[in-house]
Amino acid sequence: MEENIRILVVDDEDRIRRLLKMYLERENYVIDEAENGEIALEMALAQNYDCILLDIMMPGMDGIEVCQHLRESKATPVIMLTAKGEEVNRVQGFEVGTDDYIVKPFSPREVVLRVKALLRRSTKSSFIQSDTKAKDLIVYPHLTIDNDAHRVTADGIDVNLTPKEYELLYFLAKAPDKVFDREHLLKEVWHYEFFGDLRTVDTHVKRLREKLNKVSEMAAKMIVTVWGVGYKFEVTNE
């Protein structure tokens, strides 16, 4: 299966694109390249990539804008690459739907490990409907999570989530009525080494609620804020 995985590498520096391509091709991934945001967005909308490595600081359309436009129609996993490691850049990236964030200079091996980790937690089911009978199902009124297919439906309508949004929902839904603080959610949902701002959790909860609310107000209300503590998944009988 891995030989069919297609990754888009976006960076205005040819040297960085070549380096990442070399390391990723060793894993038998198919690599496409884009040297600016405009080309990247066009390619990302035209094809269903399994992952996009996206530089933030580019002339013209930057990585934030690319991700913002992409998220209007696709949940393709995105890892941001940037020389700017300040908190404001991290938060801005996550606000537009980035799944991970790597600060330059980085180890190419670390990038490969991050890509593999993200691919393990994502699937092409955002683009492909599956009729296979699910074995791992979480079913509540107004909301169903098919973990085998990484598919979420609210009142029978598919909800297109990014890998991180899906993981957060799945984690909360597995333990209804249990309250989790933000630190715990960061540790459990962002599995590997991640030193994130607590607002990252708030941002993802907000995006998750917005997506659920578009198809089911009742499903969105199941994610409850416990003021001063964190969040919980509350089952409603309505």
C-alpha positions in Angstrom: 0.0 0.0 0.0 2.8 2.4 0.9 4.1 2.6 -2.6 0.8 4.3 -3.6 1.1 7.0 -1.0 1.5 10.4 -2.7 2.9 13.4 -0.9 3.1 17.0 -2.0 6.2 18.9 -0.9 5.8 22.7 -1.0 8.7 25.1 -0.4 10.2 28.0 -2.4 13.7 26.7 -1.7 14.8 24.1 -4.2 17.4 22.7 -1.9 14.8 21.8 0.8 12.4 20.2 -1.7 15.2 18.0 -3.1 16.3 17.0 0.4 12.8 16.1 1.6 12.1 14.3 -1.7 15.2 12.2 -1.4 14.4 11.0 2.2 10.7 10.4 1.5 11.3 8.5 -1.7 13.4 6.1 0.3 10.2 5.2 2.0 8.7 4.4 -1.4 6.4 7.4 -1.3 5.5 9.2 -4.6 6.6 12.8 -4.3 5.3 15.8 -6.2 6.8 19.3 -5.7 5.5 22.8 -5.8 7.7 25.9 -5.5 5.0 28.4 -4.5 1.6 28.6 -2.8 -0.5 29.2 -6.0 0.9 26.1 -7.7 0.5 24.1 -4.5 -3.1 25.0 -4.0 -3.9 24.1 -7.6 -2.2 20.7 -7.3 -3.7 20.0 -3.8 -7.3 20.7 -5.1 -6.8 18.7 -8.3 -5.4 15.5 -6.6 -6.1 13.6 -3.4 -2.7 13.7 -1.6 -2.1 11.6 1.5 -0.1 14.3 3.1 1.2 17.8 2.3 4.4 19.3 3.6 3.8 23.0 3.4 6.2 25.8 4.0 4.7 28.9 5.6 7.0 31.7 4.5 6.7 31.9 0.7 6.4 34.9 -1.6 2.9 35.5 -2.9 0.4 33.1 -1.4 1.9 31.8 1.9 1.3 28.5 3.6 -1.4 29.8 5.9 -3.4 31.0 2.9 -2.9 27.7 1.1 -4.1 25.7 4.1 -7.0 28.1 4.6 -8.3 27.7 1.0 -7.6 23.9 1.1 -9.7 23.4 4.2 -12.7 24.9 2.5 -13.1 21.7 0.5 -10.6 19.1 1.7 -9.3 17.5 4.9 -5.9 16.5 3.5 -3.3 16.0 6.3 -1.0 19.0 6.4 2.4 19.4 8.1 3.7 23.0 8.3 7.4 23.7 7.7 8.7 27.1 8.7 11.7 29.0 10.1 9.4 30.9 12.4 8.9 29.0 15.7 7.1 31.7 17.6 3.9 30.9 19.4 1.8 33.2 17.2 2.9 31.2 14.1 2.1 27.9 15.7 -1.4 29.0 16.8 -2.1 30.6 13.4 -1.2 27.4 11.7 -3.4 25.3 13.9 -6.3 27.8 13.5 -6.4 27.2 9.8 -6.3 23.4 10.2 -2.7 22.3 10.2 -2.2 18.8 11.7 1.4 19.2 12.7 4.2 21.8 12.8 7.9 21.5 12.3 10.4 24.4 12.8 13.4 24.8 10.5 16.2 23.8 10.7 14.9 20.3 11.0 16.2 16.8 10.7 14.9 15.1 7.5 14.6 11.9 9.5 12.3 13.6 12.0 10.2 14.8 9.1 9.9 11.2 7.8 8.9 10.0 11.3 6.3 12.8 11.6 4.9 11.9 8.1 4.6 8.2 9.0 2.9 9.1 12.3 0.4 11.3 10.6 -0.3 8.8 7.8 -1.0 6.1 10.4 -3.7 8.2 11.9 -5.2 9.3 8.6 -6.9 7.7 5.7 -8.2 8.3 2.2 -11.7 7.8 3.5 -12.1 11.6 3.3 -12.4 11.1 -0.4 -13.6 7.5 -0.8 -16.9 6.1 0.4 -16.6 2.6 2.0 -19.4 0.1 2.0 -17.6 -2.4 4.2 -19.2 -3.5 7.4 -17.6 -1.7 10.3 -16.4 -3.6 13.4 -15.2 -0.6 15.4 -18.2 1.7 15.8 -19.2 4.3 18.3 -22.9 5.1 18.0 -24.7 7.8 19.8 -27.9 9.7 19.0 -27.1 12.2 16.2 -23.5 10.9 15.9 -21.7 7.8 14.6 -17.9 7.2 14.4 -16.7 4.4 12.2 -13.1 4.0 13.4 -12.3 1.3 10.9 -13.0 3.8 8.1 -12.1 6.9 10.0 -15.6 8.1 9.1 -17.9 10.4 11.1 -21.6 11.0 10.3 -23.9 13.4 12.1 -27.6 12.7 11.6 -26.6 10.5 8.7 -24.5 13.1 6.9 -20.7 12.7 6.5 -18.5 15.2 8.4 -15.2 15.8 6.7 -12.6 16.1 9.5 -8.8 16.5 9.5 -6.8 13.7 11.2 -6.4 15.8 14.4 -10.1 16.8 14.5 -11.0 13.2 14.1 -8.7 12.0 16.8 -9.9 14.6 19.3 -13.5 13.6 18.7 -12.8 9.9 18.9 -10.8 10.3 22.1 -13.6 12.3 23.8 -16.4 10.0 22.5 -14.7 6.9 23.8 -15.2 8.2 27.4 -18.6 10.0 27.6 -19.1 12.3 30.5 -15.5 12.1 31.6 -13.8 15.6 31.8 -10.3 16.0 30.3 -8.1 19.0 30.9 -6.3 20.6 28.0 -2.9 19.2 29.1 -4.2 15.7 29.1 -5.8 16.2 25.7 -2.5 17.5 24.3 -0.6 14.5 25.6 -3.1 11.9 24.3 -4.2 13.4 21.0 -0.8 14.9 20.0 1.0 11.6 20.6 4.6 12.3 19.8 6.9 15.0 21.1 4.7 18.1 20.9 5.2 21.2 23.0 2.0 23.0 22.1 0.1 25.9 23.4 -3.1 25.0 25.3 -5.0 27.2 22.9 -4.3 24.5 20.3 -6.9 22.3 22.0 -9.4 25.2 22.1 -8.9 25.9 18.4 -9.5 22.3 17.4 -12.6 22.0 19.6 -13.9 25.2 18.0 -13.3 23.9 14.4 -14.8 20.5 15.3 -17.9 22.1 16.7 -18.3 24.3 13.6 -18.1 21.3 11.3 -20.5 19.2 13.3 -22.9 22.2 13.6 -23.1 22.6 9.8 -24.9 19.2 9.6 -26.2 18.6 13.1 -26.7 21.2 15.9 -27.3 18.3 18.4 -24.1 16.6 17.5 -22.1 19.8 18.0 -23.6 20.3 21.5 -22.2 16.9 22.6 -18.8 18.5 23.0 -19.2 20.4 26.2 -16.8 23.0 27.7 -16.3 22.5 31.5 -15.2 26.0 32.5 -11.9 26.2 34.3 -11.1 22.5 33.6 -11.4 21.4 30.0 -13.8 19.4 27.8 -16.1 16.4 27.9 -18.3 14.4 25.5 -21.9 14.6 26.8 -24.5 12.2 25.4 -28.0 13.7 24.9 -31.2 11.8 24.7 -32.9 14.4 22.6 
